[in-house]
Amino acid sequence: MTYSYSADVNVPQDVMVDLETRGTGPGCAILSIGAVAFDPKTGLIGREFYSVVSAASCRALGLREEAGTMAWWAKQSDFARAVLGESEASETTLEQALDGLTRFLRAHGGRPSVRVWGNGADFDNAILADLYRRVGQDAPWQFWNSRCFRTLKAMNPGREPGRTGAHHNALDDARHQAIWALRILRVPAEAAQ
C-alpha cells in the first residue's frame, strides 16, 4: 500500500494511533491498530492505516488476555464487538500488522521525525513499543516523539468535536482523536508567520 501525497502537500508528521486490545497495558494482546496522519499547521487529515491482528499470533507470543477487559468488551455494541471475531479469523500476524504500521510511519517522517500520539501515556504508545520489542524490532519513532493525547485533551476541556464513526473501532477512534487534536493544536495562519 502506498501512503504518498501530492507534491503540493506538506507530508504530515503527526500520527494519531489507537489500539483495540484484550488488556490494559504492555504485554496484552491486541485486536486492531488504527492510525491517522494529521498536520496541526494546516489542519490536514492525511492518510490512514488499519489492521486487524490475528488472535492466534498474539497467543503464540504469550500476550495476555485480561478477564476484566473481556468483561468490558461484552458490554460494548455489537458493531464494536465484531472486532473480536475478526481477530479470531484474521490471518494478519502481529508482526505483519506492525510491519504495515512501520511503513505507514516511515511515510510520515519515520524514526527521525514522526510524532506518534496515543490516548494515554501508558497505553497505546507503550503497548506498541512493547510489541515491537517482542517481535525483535525497534519502535519506528524516537521515544521523545511519543505524544499523549489524553493529557492534551485534559488540558483543553470542552473542545471535543461531534463524533463520527463507531466507538471502539481503532480507525474511527484514531480519526476522531486526530480531528480533536487539530481543534486544540491548529495554529492560525497569522500566528504561524
N, C-alpha and C positions, 0 to 999 in steps of 0.2 A: 504494500500500500504506500502511496506517496502522500507526503504532507507538505508539498511545496506551495508557495504563494506567488502571485503575480509580481512582476518586477517593481511595480509602483506601491507595494505594500511593505511596510516595515514588519519583519517577522516578530510576532510576539514572543517574549522570553519569560513570561509568567504563565504557569500552567497550574490549574486547579485540579487536584486529584481527589477521587472519592473511592472508597472500598466498601463493598458489602462483605461481611465476614461471618464466621461461626464462633467468634470470640471477641475479646475486648482489648487485646494488646499484642505485642510482639510474641511470635510463636503460635498464633492462632491461624486456623485455616481460613482462606478467603474464597468467596463465591465469584466476585467480579471486580473489575477495575474500570473506572471511568476517568477520563481526563479531558479537559477543555483548555485550550490556549486563549489568553486574553492580553490586551495591551492597555494598561491604565492611562497612558498618554493620549491615545486616540479613541479609546472606547471600543475598539475592535474585539469581537468574539471571533476567535480563529478556528482552526481545525480541531477535530475531536477524535478520541480514541476510546474504544470499548472492547472488553474481552471478558467472556465468562470462562472461569477456570475449572478444570476438571477436579472434582472432589477426590477421585482416586489418586491423582498426583499429589494432592495436599496430604492425604493419609499416608502415602508412601514415604513422604518426608517426615512423618511423625508430628505433623501440625495438629494442634488440639482443637477440639470442638467443645465449647463450654455449654453446660446444661442451661445456665441462665440465659445465654444468648439464644439458644434454640427455643426456649420457652417464650422469649420476646418475639422471635420470628413467628411463632404460632399465633400471635395476636395481631399480626400485620395483615394488610389487604391481600386478597387472592393474587392480584397483579404483582405485588411486591414479593410474595412467597414463591412465585413462579421461578425465580432465580435458583431456588433450592433444587428443583427438579432439573433445571437447565444445567446446573453444575454437576449433578449426578450423571447426566447424559453427555456432558462436554468431552470432547477429545483433545481440547487445547490444554496441554500441561501447564503447570505453573511456570516452568522455565520458558516455554513458548510465549506465554502471556507477558512475562517480564521482558523477554526479548522484544516483543512488539512495543511495549511501553518505552523501552530504551530507544528504539528507532524514533518513536514519536518525540521524546525529549531531545534527542540529537537534532531533530529538525527545528527545534525551538531554542537553539543555543548550546545544547549539550552540556556536558560536565563543567566547562569553564564558566557558563553564564546563565543557564536556565534556572529560574526560581520556581521551586515546587511548593505549592500551597496545599495544606491538608486541614481538615476540620478538627483540630486538636493537636497540640504539640507532641502529645504522646500517643496519637492514634495513627492516622493514615500514613504519614511520612515515616514514623518509627516502625510500623508494621512492614512497610515496603522495604526500608533499609535492612531490616532483619531478614526478610525473604530473599533479597539479593544475596546477602551473606550465605544463607543456607544453600543456595544453588551455585555458590562459588564465584559470584560476580560482585564488582563494586557498584554501589548505587550510582546511577548516571547523573548525579548532581553533587555539587560540593556541599558539605554539611552546613556551611554558613549561608547557603542559598535555600535552606529549608525555612518555610514560612508557615505561621499559624493563623489560619482564617478565624478560628474560634476567638482568639484574642482580639483580632481586628474588629470583628462584629460586636464583641462585648464593649469595646471602647467607643463604638459608634452606634448606640441603640436607636431603634426606630427607623433604620434605613433599609429594611428588607423589602425587596420588590415583590410584586404579586407572583405567586407560584405558578409555574407551568411544568408539565411533566409529572411523573409519579414519584411520590416519596419512596425512598429506599430502593431506587434504581440508581446504580452508580453513575451512569452517564447523565441522567436527568438531575441528580443531586449536584454533580460537578458543574453542570451548566448553570443551574440556579445559583450556586455559590459564586461562580465566576461573575455573573451579572451583578450579584450583590456586592462583591468586592469592587467591581467597577464603579458602582454607585458611591462607594466610600472613597476610593482612591483616585478617581478620574481627576486629572489635573486640567483645569480650564486652559484653553489655548493661550489666553493673555497672561496667565500666571507662569506658563512654561517658557515664556520668552525672556 
